[in-house]
Amino acid sequence: MISRRAWLATLSAGLASTVASVRPAASAVGVPPSTNRRNFPNVTLLTHENRHVRFYDDLVKGKIVLFNFFYTRCEGICIPTTANLRKVQDLLGDRVGRDMFMYSISLKPHEDRPRDLKEYHDAYDVKPGWTFLTGSKANCELLRRRLGFADVDPVRDRDVTQHSGLLVFGNEPLDSWTACPAMATPTEIAKAVSWVDWR
């Protein structure tokens, strides 16, 4: 079990990266600061059901959302992370798929096609409201960086087997965002999600 000190250190590092990545200056993308669309690339992705979606318009706008990155043939952190988040989904209950949505985005979109994501999804008996996503390499990489999953060490960042075990989540209507380790206990994660759950 992760210690509180380690959890806080990871959270602080993740928050610094996430704030810088998720909330760029509006002038950087040429849109007025009156819309949250400036925070998220509205790129096209494919779901595990082989459905085309727009990242902001279809997945994020008006919702409480949780993001992590993974790949289906990962033999490291992805397996325990997915199993852990599956327990989080149970704790969040029927709100997942109603006003909370979980998204896992592929780090290897050139390998992870919708059929691969569907097999992975089914292997963990994932319930509705948690979508696995792939797309072009450029779109997935843009999201990885803008959502705060890039490592400050460029060598480590290039090694996909060393990818971040971070969970980023937030309330889009309120523009409230934070992060925690994806391997924190399911109870700790569910409690952390409550920090942005202002209704």
MARGUNU-865998 format. One record per residue (C-alpha): residue number from 1; x, y, z. Coordinates in steps of 0.25 Angstrom, whole numbers, plus 2048, in hexadecimal, padded with zeros to 3 digits. Each point is the difference from the previous one (the first is absolute). Example, Ala and Ser with C-alpha at 12.3 -4.5 7.8 and 13.67 -1.06 7.14 Angstrom:
BEGIN
   nr    x    y    z
    1  831  7EE  81F
    2  806  80E  7FE
END
This chain:
BEGIN
   nr    x    y    z
    1  800  800  800
    2  805  80E  7FC
    3  804  809  80C
    4  7FA  80D  802
    5  80D  807  7FE
    6  802  7F9  7F3
    7  7F2  802  7FC
    8  801  80F  803
    9  80D  801  7F8
   10  7FB  7FA  7F4
   11  7F3  808  801
   12  808  80D  801
   13  808  7FC  7F4
   14  7F4  7FC  7F8
   15  7F9  80D  803
   16  80B  808  7FC
   17  801  7F9  7F3
   18  7F1  7FF  7FE
   19  7FD  80F  803
   20  80B  804  7F6
   21  7FA  7F6  7F5
   22  7F1  801  802
   23  7FF  80F  802
   24  809  806  7F5
   25  7FE  80F  7FD
   26  7F5  803  7F7
   27  808  807  7F6
   28  808  7F3  7FE
   29  7F4  7FA  7F8
   30  7FA  80D  7FB
   31  7F2  7FF  807
   32  7FA  80A  80A
   33  802  7FC  80F
   34  7F1  7FF  802
   35  7FF  7F2  7FC
   36  806  7F3  806
   37  802  7FB  7F2
   38  80E  807  800
   39  804  7F6  80B
   40  7FE  7F4  7F8
   41  804  7FC  7F1
   42  7F3  7FC  7F9
   43  807  7F5  7F9
   44  7F9  7F4  7FA
   45  802  7F2  807
   46  7FA  7F2  7FE
   47  7F9  7F9  80C
   48  802  7F1  803
   49  7F2  7FF  7F9
   50  806  806  7F3
   51  7F9  80D  801
   52  806  80D  7FC
   53  7FF  80B  80B
   54  805  80E  802
   55  808  801  80D
   56  7FA  80D  805
   57  7F3  800  7FA
   58  7FC  7F2  802
   59  808  7FB  80C
   60  803  80C  809
   61  7F6  80B  7FF
   62  7F7  801  80B
   63  805  7F4  808
   64  808  7FC  80C
   65  80B  7F7  7F9
   66  80C  7F7  804
   67  80C  7FE  7F6
   68  80B  7F6  800
   69  80A  7FB  7F5
   70  803  7F1  7FE
   71  802  7F6  7F5
   72  7FA  7F3  7FE
   73  80D  7F7  7FF
   74  807  807  80C
   75  806  7F6  80A
   76  803  80B  80A
   77  7F7  80A  808
   78  7F4  800  7F6
   79  7FB  7F2  805
   80  7FF  804  80F
   81  7FC  80E  7FC
   82  7F4  7FB  7F8
   83  7FC  7F6  80B
   84  801  80B  80A
   85  7F7  80A  7F8
   86  7F6  7F5  7FE
   87  7FE  800  80F
   88  7FF  80F  800
   89  7F5  7FF  7F6
   90  7F8  7F7  809
   91  802  80A  80B
   92  7FB  80B  7F8
   93  7F4  7F8  7FD
   94  7F5  803  7F5
   95  806  80F  7FF
   96  80A  7FA  7F7
   97  7F9  801  7F2
   98  7F6  80B  805
   99  808  80C  805
  100  80E  7FA  802
  101  808  7FA  7F5
  102  80D  7F8  800
  103  809  800  7F4
  104  80D  7F8  7FD
  105  808  805  7F4
  106  80A  7F7  7F9
  107  80F  803  800
  108  802  7F7  7F4
  109  7F5  804  7F7
  110  807  7F9  7F4
  111  7FE  7F3  807
  112  7F3  802  808
  113  7F5  800  7F6
  114  7F1  800  804
  115  800  7F0  800
  116  80C  800  80A
  117  7FA  80A  809
  118  7F2  7F8  800
  119  808  7F3  804
  120  807  808  80B
  121  7F3  806  805
  122  7F9  7F3  800
  123  80B  7F9  807
  124  7FE  809  80C
  125  7F1  7FF  800
  126  7FF  80F  7FF
  127  7F2  807  802
  128  7FA  80B  7F7
  129  806  80D  802
  130  80E  7FC  7FF
  131  805  802  7F1
  132  80E  7FB  7FA
  133  805  809  7F6
  134  80A  800  7F4
  135  802  809  7F4
  136  80C  805  7F8
  137  80D  801  806
  138  801  80F  7FF
  139  7F2  802  807
  140  803  7F6  80C
  141  80E  806  802
  142  7F9  80E  800
  143  7F7  7FC  80B
  144  80A  7F9  808
  145  808  80D  801
  146  7F5  80A  801
  147  7F9  7F7  80B
  148  80D  800  808
  149  806  7F2  7FE
  150  80D  804  7FA
  151  80D  7FD  809
  152  809  80C  802
  153  80C  7F6  7FD
  154  800  7FF  7F1
  155  807  7F3  800
  156  7F6  7FA  809
  157  7F4  806  7F9
  158  804  7F9  7F3
  159  800  7F3  807
  160  7F1  7FC  7FF
  161  803  7F4  80A
  162  803  80B  80B
  163  7F3  808  7FE
  164  7FA  808  80B
  165  7F6  7F9  809
  166  7F8  80C  802
  167  7F1  802  800
  168  7FB  80E  7FC
  169  7F2  804  803
  170  7F7  80C  801
  171  7F3  807  7FE
  172  800  806  7F3
  173  7F4  80A  802
  174  807  805  80C
  175  80E  800  7FA
  176  805  7F9  80D
  177  80B  7F6  7FD
  178  80A  7F7  809
  179  807  7F3  7FF
  180  805  7F4  809
  181  807  7F3  7FE
  182  7F8  7F6  7F9
  183  805  7F5  809
  184  7FB  807  80D
  185  7F5  7F8  807
  186  7F3  800  7F9
  187  7FA  807  80C
  188  80A  80B  800
  189  7FE  802  7F1
  190  7F1  801  802
  191  802  80A  80B
  192  809  808  7F8
  193  7F6  800  7F5
  194  7F6  806  80A
  195  809  80D  800
  196  7FB  804  7F2
  197  7F2  7FB  802
  198  7F9  80D  803
  199  7F2  7FF  7FB
END
